[in-house]
Amino acid sequence: MNFNLTQIPERNKKPRSHGITMVMDKGLSVEEVKNFMSATHPHVDVVKLGFGTSYVTPNLKEKLEVYRSFDMPIYFGGTLFEAFLIRNQFEDYINVCKEFGVSYMEVSDGSINIPHAEKCGYIEKLAKLGVVLSEVGSKDAAHIIPPYKWIELMKAELEAGSTYVIAEAREAGNVGIYRGTGEVREGLVQEILTQIPEEKIIWEAPQKAQQLYFLELIGCNVNLGNIPPNEVIPLEAMRIGLRGDTFNLYLNKEVG
């Protein structure tokens, strides 16, 4: 870091498998990616090209090359996977990932209904080709999944070969593990944590209050996802107690 401060919690070092920050890129330009990476790459672990944006993004290969120059893993949003799947183009999806050199893949069923055994089958196939992140939870706010079901689905997907399970929240953070107001469904989260190792879960947490909740609950090395590019540095500061919200989390004696 830029200067010495005591009582700073230890962040896992990159490349890390625990304490990751997953950023959602919803259409940054090539030049914006260069700026974004130059400013934040030590604090970003993986980038998701949100939903189906990669289909309409100009200069996609050039953009991916910039990420690659920073050794940054990227993957296409789960909605794109579902778009291929519903059109019976699963093999085409695999070919697109290969063509663009994408070895991280998201398997989700937030927009379409996939029998769970079938979903786990896709995870198994893709896990032979690269790193699979599978998303649990619906994008439909009216579709409430009980805690025992979240646990059951997450366990099965990890067993099928997912490296991480992603707890759905959408880009706005108002479904899945959150209520429509953005408030955390605390009972659900805590019940999930009784059965699923926290280092295997990426909690989608686009809002600051949501990030704070998980930092207080799990610690500075919690896996957080759907972070906007301009929130990476503020989040990293908050992770280590250098933002007002977490200022006193790691101090073990009175200051001043």
C-alpha positions as CSV (number, residue, x, y, z in Angstrom):
1,M,0.0,0.0,0.0
2,N,1.0,3.6,-0.2
3,F,2.0,4.1,3.4
4,N,2.1,2.3,6.7
5,L,-0.9,1.9,9.0
6,T,-1.2,-0.5,11.8
7,Q,-4.3,-2.5,12.7
8,I,-5.2,-3.1,9.0
9,P,-6.8,-6.6,8.5
10,E,-4.9,-8.9,6.2
11,R,-6.4,-9.3,2.7
12,N,-5.7,-12.5,0.9
13,K,-3.2,-11.9,-1.9
14,K,-3.9,-12.3,-5.6
15,P,-4.5,-14.6,-7.3
16,R,-6.9,-15.4,-4.5
17,S,-9.8,-17.9,-4.3
18,H,-11.3,-16.3,-1.2
19,G,-12.0,-12.6,-0.6
20,I,-12.7,-12.0,-4.3
21,T,-14.3,-8.9,-5.8
22,M,-16.3,-9.6,-8.9
23,V,-17.1,-6.5,-11.0
24,M,-20.0,-6.1,-13.5
25,D,-19.0,-4.4,-16.7
26,K,-22.2,-3.3,-18.4
27,G,-20.6,-1.9,-21.5
28,L,-17.3,-0.1,-20.8
29,S,-15.4,1.0,-23.9
30,V,-11.9,-0.3,-24.7
31,E,-10.5,3.0,-23.4
32,E,-12.6,2.9,-20.3
33,V,-11.4,-0.7,-19.6
34,K,-7.8,0.5,-19.9
35,N,-8.5,3.3,-17.4
36,F,-10.6,1.0,-15.1
37,M,-7.9,-1.7,-15.0
38,S,-5.0,0.8,-14.5
39,A,-6.8,2.2,-11.5
40,T,-8.2,-0.9,-9.9
41,H,-6.6,-4.2,-11.2
42,P,-4.9,-5.1,-7.8
43,H,-8.4,-5.2,-6.2
44,V,-10.4,-6.9,-8.9
45,D,-10.4,-10.7,-9.2
46,V,-12.9,-11.4,-12.0
47,V,-15.0,-9.3,-14.4
48,K,-18.5,-10.2,-15.7
49,L,-19.7,-8.7,-18.9
50,G,-23.2,-8.2,-17.6
51,F,-26.3,-10.1,-19.0
52,G,-26.2,-10.1,-22.8
53,T,-24.0,-7.0,-23.3
54,S,-21.2,-9.0,-24.9
55,Y,-23.5,-9.6,-28.0
56,V,-23.8,-5.9,-28.8
57,T,-20.4,-4.6,-27.5
58,P,-18.3,-3.2,-30.3
59,N,-14.6,-4.2,-30.5
60,L,-15.3,-7.1,-28.1
61,K,-12.1,-9.0,-28.9
62,E,-10.0,-5.9,-28.5
63,K,-11.7,-5.2,-25.1
64,L,-11.0,-8.7,-23.9
65,E,-7.4,-8.4,-24.9
66,V,-7.1,-5.4,-22.6
67,Y,-8.5,-7.4,-19.7
68,R,-6.2,-10.3,-20.6
69,S,-3.1,-7.9,-20.6
70,F,-3.9,-7.4,-16.9
71,D,-4.3,-11.2,-16.3
72,M,-8.0,-10.5,-15.5
73,P,-10.4,-13.4,-15.9
74,I,-13.7,-12.4,-17.5
75,Y,-16.9,-14.2,-18.2
76,F,-20.2,-13.6,-20.0
77,G,-23.3,-13.0,-17.9
78,G,-25.5,-15.9,-17.1
79,T,-28.4,-14.3,-19.1
80,L,-26.3,-14.9,-22.3
81,F,-25.9,-18.6,-21.4
82,E,-29.7,-18.8,-21.0
83,A,-30.2,-17.0,-24.3
84,F,-28.2,-19.6,-26.1
85,L,-29.8,-22.4,-24.1
86,I,-33.4,-21.5,-24.8
87,R,-32.5,-21.3,-28.6
88,N,-31.1,-24.9,-28.4
89,Q,-27.6,-23.5,-29.0
90,F,-25.6,-24.9,-26.1
91,E,-22.8,-26.1,-28.3
92,D,-22.7,-22.7,-30.0
93,Y,-22.2,-21.2,-26.5
94,I,-19.2,-23.4,-25.9
95,N,-17.8,-22.5,-29.3
96,V,-18.2,-18.8,-28.6
97,C,-16.4,-19.1,-25.3
98,K,-13.6,-20.9,-27.1
99,E,-13.5,-18.4,-29.9
100,F,-13.2,-15.4,-27.5
101,G,-10.8,-17.2,-25.1
102,V,-13.2,-17.1,-22.2
103,S,-12.5,-19.9,-19.7
104,Y,-14.8,-18.7,-16.9
105,M,-18.5,-19.6,-17.5
106,E,-21.7,-18.7,-15.6
107,V,-24.6,-21.2,-15.5
108,S,-27.8,-19.6,-14.4
109,D,-31.6,-20.1,-14.6
110,G,-32.8,-16.7,-13.4
111,S,-34.8,-16.0,-16.6
112,I,-35.8,-19.4,-17.8
113,N,-36.8,-22.6,-16.0
114,I,-34.3,-25.4,-16.3
115,P,-34.9,-28.7,-14.4
116,H,-32.2,-28.8,-11.8
117,A,-30.7,-32.1,-12.8
118,E,-30.3,-30.7,-16.3
119,K,-28.7,-27.5,-14.9
120,C,-26.2,-29.6,-13.0
121,G,-25.5,-31.5,-16.2
122,Y,-24.5,-28.3,-18.0
123,I,-22.3,-27.5,-15.0
124,E,-20.6,-30.8,-15.3
125,K,-19.9,-30.4,-19.0
126,L,-18.6,-26.8,-18.7
127,A,-16.5,-27.7,-15.6
128,K,-14.4,-29.9,-17.9
129,L,-13.6,-26.8,-20.1
130,G,-12.9,-24.2,-17.4
131,V,-14.1,-22.5,-14.2
132,V,-17.9,-22.6,-13.6
133,L,-19.8,-20.1,-11.5
134,S,-23.4,-21.1,-11.1
135,E,-26.1,-18.7,-9.9
136,V,-28.8,-19.7,-7.5
137,G,-32.0,-17.6,-7.1
138,S,-34.6,-16.2,-9.4
139,K,-34.7,-12.7,-11.0
140,D,-38.5,-12.8,-10.4
141,A,-39.1,-11.0,-7.1
142,A,-42.4,-12.9,-6.7
143,H,-40.6,-16.3,-6.8
144,I,-39.5,-16.8,-3.2
145,I,-37.2,-19.8,-2.7
146,P,-37.2,-21.2,0.9
147,P,-33.8,-21.4,2.7
148,Y,-33.7,-25.3,2.7
149,K,-34.1,-25.1,-1.1
150,W,-31.3,-22.6,-1.6
151,I,-29.0,-24.9,0.4
152,E,-30.1,-28.0,-1.5
153,L,-29.5,-26.3,-4.9
154,M,-26.1,-24.8,-3.9
155,K,-24.9,-28.2,-2.6
156,A,-25.9,-30.0,-5.8
157,E,-24.2,-27.3,-8.0
158,L,-21.0,-27.4,-6.1
159,E,-21.0,-31.2,-6.3
160,A,-21.6,-30.9,-10.0
161,G,-18.4,-28.9,-10.5
162,S,-19.1,-25.3,-9.8
163,T,-16.1,-23.5,-8.3
164,Y,-18.5,-20.9,-6.8
165,V,-22.2,-20.5,-6.3
166,I,-23.5,-17.0,-6.8
167,A,-26.3,-15.8,-4.6
168,E,-28.6,-13.9,-7.0
169,A,-29.5,-10.3,-6.4
170,R,-29.6,-8.8,-9.9
171,E,-27.6,-5.7,-10.8
172,A,-29.9,-3.5,-8.6
173,G,-29.7,-5.7,-5.5
174,N,-33.4,-6.1,-5.0
175,V,-34.3,-9.8,-5.5
176,G,-33.0,-13.2,-4.3
177,I,-31.1,-12.7,-1.0
178,Y,-32.6,-9.2,-0.7
179,R,-36.1,-7.8,-0.3
180,G,-37.4,-5.3,-2.8
181,T,-36.1,-2.5,-0.7
182,G,-32.6,-3.9,-0.9
183,E,-32.7,-5.1,2.7
184,V,-30.8,-8.3,3.3
185,R,-32.9,-11.4,4.1
186,E,-30.8,-12.1,7.1
187,G,-32.4,-15.3,8.2
188,L,-31.9,-16.8,4.7
189,V,-28.2,-15.7,4.5
190,Q,-27.5,-17.1,8.0
191,E,-29.2,-20.4,7.3
192,I,-27.3,-20.8,4.0
193,L,-24.1,-20.3,6.0
194,T,-24.9,-23.2,8.3
195,Q,-24.5,-25.6,5.4
196,I,-22.5,-24.0,2.6
197,P,-18.8,-22.9,3.1
198,E,-18.7,-19.1,2.8
199,E,-15.6,-19.2,0.7
200,K,-17.6,-21.0,-2.0
201,I,-20.3,-18.3,-2.2
202,I,-20.2,-15.0,-4.1
203,W,-22.8,-12.7,-2.7
204,E,-24.1,-10.2,-5.2
205,A,-23.9,-6.9,-3.3
206,P,-24.1,-3.9,-5.6
207,Q,-25.3,-1.5,-2.8
208,K,-23.0,-0.2,-0.1
209,A,-25.3,-1.2,2.8
210,Q,-25.3,-4.8,1.4
211,Q,-21.5,-4.9,1.2
212,L,-21.3,-3.6,4.7
213,Y,-23.6,-6.3,6.0
214,F,-21.4,-9.1,4.6
215,L,-18.2,-7.4,5.7
216,E,-19.5,-7.3,9.3
217,L,-20.9,-10.8,9.1
218,I,-18.0,-12.6,7.5
219,G,-15.0,-10.3,7.4
220,C,-12.8,-8.5,5.0
221,N,-12.2,-11.6,2.9
222,V,-15.8,-12.2,2.0
223,N,-16.6,-12.8,-1.7
224,L,-18.6,-10.0,-3.2
225,G,-20.1,-9.6,-6.7
226,N,-21.9,-7.3,-9.1
227,I,-19.7,-4.4,-7.9
228,P,-19.8,-1.4,-10.2
229,P,-16.4,-0.4,-11.7
230,N,-16.4,3.0,-9.9
231,E,-17.1,1.3,-6.5
232,V,-14.0,-1.0,-6.5
233,I,-11.7,1.4,-4.7
234,P,-14.4,2.5,-2.2
235,L,-15.2,-1.2,-1.5
236,E,-11.5,-2.1,-0.9
237,A,-11.2,0.8,1.5
238,M,-14.3,-0.4,3.3
239,R,-13.0,-4.0,3.4
240,I,-10.0,-2.9,5.5
241,G,-11.6,-0.3,7.8
242,L,-10.7,2.8,5.9
243,R,-14.2,4.1,5.4
244,G,-16.5,5.5,8.0
245,D,-18.9,2.5,7.9
246,T,-16.1,0.1,9.0
247,F,-13.7,2.5,10.7
248,N,-14.0,0.8,14.1
249,L,-14.2,-2.8,12.9
250,Y,-10.5,-3.7,13.3
251,L,-9.3,-1.3,15.9
252,N,-8.2,-3.1,19.0
253,K,-7.5,0.0,21.1
254,E,-8.7,3.5,21.4
255,V,-7.4,6.0,18.9
256,G,-6.0,9.4,19.9
